Amino acid sequence: MATIGLRDLYRAPITVGKDGEETYGTPVRMAKAISAEMSVEVAEAILYADDGADEVVKEFVSGELTLNVNDLMPADLAAILGQTQDDDQVVYAGENDDPPYMAIGFRAKKANGMYKYIWLYKVKFAIPSESYQTKGDSIEFTTPEITGQFIKRPDGLWKAEHVALPTETAAQGWFTKVREQNNTSGG
């Protein structure tokens, strides 16, 4: 079923422990979402045997996430681009900035009243282009767009996705923490 909306954009920092284990911090709400475009790169191999295709393997390699939002606040930019922020809340971009990996979550409304909930587990954003325009006879909004690459975690997972009504248990807690598997059955 088609989606008819997008909302509730969140970011959660990733901390890497001494043992290399990655843990997520508390999700923080970001700007209001206008659009989120995800494209996925897949590696493909075909094994030929007896004069024909015998086996096809397709694996996730990486992906790209482009977010268009109503505004990118300085605190969000500092967090997702590894920039510094002073006591007056001024953000400074410099040559030593190192954008950290973040988990990014959002939900998209479906025509039947349900929502598709998504967490991308490991996203690194690039410095966005900026565009400014003088006001003319008519009002035109200029909104920021930022692009990030997403990859697999060490355990091979790259996304959590769930379709549910907002009143269902998994949906109610979707943005309180980054969603992890609650079992190991895999199915």
C-alpha positions in Angstrom: 0.0 0.0 0.0 1.3 3.5 -0.9 2.5 6.0 1.7 0.8 9.4 2.0 3.0 11.1 4.6 6.3 11.4 6.4 7.0 12.6 9.9 8.9 12.2 13.2 12.5 12.3 12.1 15.0 11.2 14.8 18.7 10.8 15.2 20.5 8.6 17.7 24.3 8.7 18.3 26.4 5.6 18.1 29.1 4.9 20.7 31.8 2.4 20.1 33.0 0.7 23.3 36.6 -0.5 24.0 35.5 -4.0 22.8 34.3 -2.6 19.5 30.6 -3.1 20.4 28.3 -0.3 19.1 25.5 1.0 21.3 22.9 3.7 20.6 22.2 6.8 22.6 18.8 8.2 23.2 17.0 9.3 20.1 16.6 13.0 19.6 13.9 14.6 17.4 15.2 16.5 14.5 13.6 18.9 12.0 10.2 18.4 10.5 10.5 16.0 7.5 9.6 17.0 4.0 11.0 14.0 2.1 13.3 11.0 2.7 14.7 9.2 -0.3 16.6 5.9 0.1 18.5 4.2 -2.6 20.3 0.9 -2.1 23.3 -0.6 -3.8 23.2 -4.4 -4.2 26.1 -6.6 -5.3 25.0 -9.3 -7.7 26.7 -12.5 -8.9 25.4 -15.1 -11.3 26.8 -18.6 -11.3 26.5 -20.3 -14.7 26.5 -24.1 -15.1 25.3 -26.4 -17.8 25.0 -23.6 -20.2 22.7 -21.5 -18.1 22.2 -19.5 -15.0 22.3 -21.8 -12.0 22.5 -19.5 -9.0 21.9 -15.8 -8.4 23.2 -14.1 -5.2 22.3 -10.5 -4.3 23.7 -8.8 -1.2 23.2 -5.4 0.3 26.4 -3.3 -0.1 25.4 0.3 1.1 22.8 2.9 0.6 22.1 6.6 0.3 19.6 8.6 2.3 18.6 12.1 1.2 16.6 14.1 3.7 14.7 17.3 2.9 13.6 19.0 6.0 12.0 22.3 7.1 15.2 23.5 8.8 18.5 22.1 10.1 19.1 23.6 13.5 22.7 24.3 14.6 22.5 21.5 17.3 21.5 19.0 14.7 24.2 20.1 12.3 26.8 19.9 15.0 25.7 16.4 16.0 25.4 14.8 12.6 28.5 16.6 11.0 30.9 16.3 13.9 31.1 20.1 14.2 31.7 22.1 17.4 29.3 24.3 19.3 30.2 26.9 21.8 28.5 28.1 25.0 26.5 30.7 22.9 25.2 27.8 20.7 27.2 29.0 17.7 28.3 26.1 15.5 31.7 26.1 13.9 32.6 24.0 10.8 36.2 23.2 10.3 38.7 21.1 8.5 38.9 18.6 11.4 35.2 17.9 11.5 34.6 14.1 11.5 30.9 13.3 10.9 30.0 10.4 13.2 27.7 7.5 12.3 24.1 7.9 13.5 21.0 5.9 13.5 18.2 7.7 11.7 14.5 6.9 12.3 11.2 8.1 10.9 7.7 7.0 10.0 5.6 7.2 6.9 1.8 7.2 7.0 0.0 4.6 4.8 -3.4 5.1 3.2 -5.0 2.7 5.6 -4.1 4.6 8.7 -1.1 2.4 9.6 2.5 3.7 9.5 5.7 2.3 8.2 8.3 2.7 10.9 12.0 2.7 9.9 15.4 2.8 11.6 18.5 3.0 9.5 21.2 1.7 11.8 24.4 3.3 10.6 24.3 6.6 8.6 27.1 9.1 8.0 26.1 12.5 6.6 28.0 14.8 4.3 28.2 18.6 4.5 25.0 19.8 2.8 24.9 22.4 0.0 23.2 25.6 1.0 21.0 27.9 -1.1 19.7 31.3 -0.2 17.4 33.5 -2.3 16.2 37.1 -1.9 12.4 37.6 -1.4 10.7 38.8 -4.6 7.0 39.5 -5.4 6.0 36.0 -4.3 7.1 33.9 -1.4 9.2 30.9 -2.1 10.5 28.5 0.6 14.1 27.3 0.5 14.5 24.1 2.5 17.7 22.3 3.4 18.6 18.9 2.0 21.3 16.6 3.5 22.6 13.3 2.1 24.2 10.5 4.0 25.5 7.0 3.2 24.2 4.1 5.2 26.1 0.8 5.7 25.7 -2.5 7.6 26.5 -2.8 11.3 29.1 -5.4 12.3 26.3 -7.9 12.8 25.2 -7.4 9.2 21.9 -5.5 10.0 21.3 -2.2 8.2 17.6 -1.5 8.8 14.7 -2.2 11.0 11.2 -1.8 9.5 7.7 -2.3 10.9 4.2 -1.5 9.7 1.7 -0.9 12.5 -1.0 1.3 13.9 0.5 4.0 16.3 -1.3 2.3 19.2 0.6 -1.0 18.8 3.3 -1.8 21.3 6.3 -1.8 18.9 5.1 1.5 17.4 4.6 3.2 20.7 8.2 2.8 21.7 9.7 3.2 18.2 11.4 6.5 18.9 12.2 6.1 22.6 15.2 3.9 21.6 16.7 2.4 18.4 14.8 -0.8 17.7 16.8 -4.0 18.2 15.7 -7.6 17.7 13.9 -9.0 20.7 14.6 -12.6 19.7 17.3 -14.4 17.7 15.0 -16.6 15.6 15.5 -14.2 12.6 12.0 -15.0 11.3 
